[in-house]
Amino acid sequence: MRKTNIGIVMLTDEREHVHTQTDAQNMEVVQKWANVIKEDGKTFDGETYDVVIGKEIIYDIRTAQDVGKQLSEADCKQIIFCYNVWNFPFLVWPTLNTLGKDVPVLSLSNNNGKFPGNVGLLATDGALRQAGKRTHRIIGELDDPVTRRKVIDWVRASQAVTTIRNEVYGCYGGHSMGMETGFSHLTPTLKALGTTIRQIDQLWLMKQMDRIDEAEVDKGLAWFEKLLGDRLKYDGKMLTKETLKTQIRLYLSMELVNQEKGFDFCGLKGQRELTEYVCLGDVPEMLMNDPYDWRGPKEPFVCATEADTYAAITMQLLKYASGGLPTLFMDVRLYHPDRDLWDFCNSGNHATYYAARSKNAEENFKAVSFHPALEFYFKAGGASVEFDAAPGTLTFARLGLFDEKPYMVIIPGEVVSLKEKVRKELNAKTDPTWPHVHAKLDCAFEEFVNLFPCNHIQAVEGDAVDALVYLCEITGIVPVVLGPRGAQRVKPIWERV
């Protein structure tokens, strides 16, 4: 997973007789927080975040400039200012200005009565905020699990912001079927996140399919046939070896073009050109988003159905804010009021990772079936991927615009476990050959339908609510957290003045 370097430093007292007696203790605190980030912040692929420790405690202008230069030369894209004792607040500016002012800032302090780190934090962070800098503050002890979790949430949020800032989204074919909420809204996206968009016609993918090695396609087909057995439901018309091979070929073509063009994430229009003349995009999109294919483990590569740009960007942010987990793209399909249960379901794009939440493809595919594409919608044929997501916590989210101003709806929730009979009855009310997420949201139906921006919803495993809130606050995107968590949120000062 792509990551950016994190700088971590400490400011202290200018007085020589003070800072010389506390420098060793202060450096130990900085080192311990760096270790916490590396230990607690392991990514989905088992890697750690890269933390650059300031080479000395900052006590005057020259040390501030030198440490800022060190972090700049190390290409740090965010900074954590630690506070353990009283410091001279103005020193934050030569540090930050040397590094670069356009970086996320976390102010992190102990809650110690003997050495007033809190006082230094509030004085220094107050100086940043009065100049219009959006910062975050965390106060707590190194051994406190709640404090450590807050720090990791902030780190992942800042990673999402600083990583996507220099990424390019590859949009294959443009938004589908006139869905304007899926349009590439370039200007507000650039202003908030920095990421830009390049649109390429789907014809390019079709032409690149001719370059794909057929031996590789055959390996993919054999992998599916071995994993699925009789759950690969060939019908001799819509789903055949040839139509499935076309889907595999399209996946390999997308992978090839993404690499050649340098795209960091992508979206596939599909309907109607590909679905009526080439193949259904479900299998290619699934493979892109999964952490494996027949060649072994790989990094999930975000791909959004129907080239929904804000879905793709939401998924990319969820990926980084969760430490690299696969993400979900779903339709907001059907609400069951008698159960207070949502059925989020669409023809494709559900990573099979969520069938059992395993890194092992064989384990996940035990719950997966491939059905013939519905001829009514998808005349070119291919497979639809069907499974029910395994139970567990999810964080749901979606970027939207109001009058061209971006906001993100964030909802904690979970996938519930249903008895087989109930599951089949519910799935039959929509389409039993498509993937389903049976979700309970931690908000009321009326709140959801009145505030959610569109028909597509994204999700990631675990509780990423606080990380997404940090992310939004860093970028100036308004976080709209639904349910009780929204009521608990303390709005930052820049939303109040």
C-alpha angles and dihedrals in degrees: 000000000000114000138175128223120263121215119208123187143155132224121210146174119306093219109102096215089054104043096041089058094048104034095092092050091045093050089050090056092050091049092049092052090049088053091049091055091050095044102039096033100063111152128229090265092051097254126132130229117259110246122188114200118211107253093231141010109269112242105148142017096274095050088048091053093043094051091045089052091048091054092044092052088048088055095239111180099188134028137212116203109203121204122199102145137014113295138185102260100208090068089077090075101058087046096049097037091053091049094041128270096235095078130105112259129208120188109205125186143167121237096236124150097200097056111031101226089151091058092051092048095051093044094048100037088046088058090053094048096047086059090054099261113147105223138165129227129207122179122187147092129292093241095048110107093206092053092046091050091051090052092050091048090053093046092052091046093051090045090055091050098045095042100048090044091080099034131106125220115217110216111196109203104344129262114333129244094350096296098161094189085065094052121120099257095192108177100051089042093053092046095050103033110009094225115130135205135233119192121208126181117250087236087076090060091048092052091048089053087072089063095056117113107245090211088063091049090052090052090054091049092049090050092054093045091051094046096044107032109173090357086077094085106203111188100180093243120047096016115039134140088264097051091047090048089052089056091049090048090052090052091052090046092053090048090051095048092044089056096044094047095039095238115170096199134355150196130220119213096202100163122111111352099044097033092054101037109020117017145297113282098220098101096043092048092047092051093048092054097042124091092234147028133181090294093061137256118356139165114273108253111207113237122171125209118240089015089274099178099196089046090054093047091047090051092049091050091047090050093054095038089055096046097259105316122157113262136217132233115196144165117241089237116159139357120209105205094188089062100027084233133142124211106209106191140150136159095267154342096085106133108230087227086086093059090080103351091241132139085219113091093203091057094049096044092058085080097040131095131183114219130187112270114256106263090205090069107014110044096172091064134212133139130315112210115230131190140119115246115249117251120266145094120316133177112218122202146159136185116227141168131233112190087340092306113123124232134166125222110212124190130178114217147135143233110244129216114240132192112256094249093050092045092054092046092052095044091051089061089067117013122318092199093063131075118268136202111195100202139183111202122207091234139067122272092241093051091051099047093045097049107029111106104217150344097281122076128188131204146178134199119268135012108314096152097111093043090053091048090052089048093052093046092051092053100037092246109142111243113217104193112189127214128012093331088062092054090051095053116110107219113228121243094256090063091052105047 
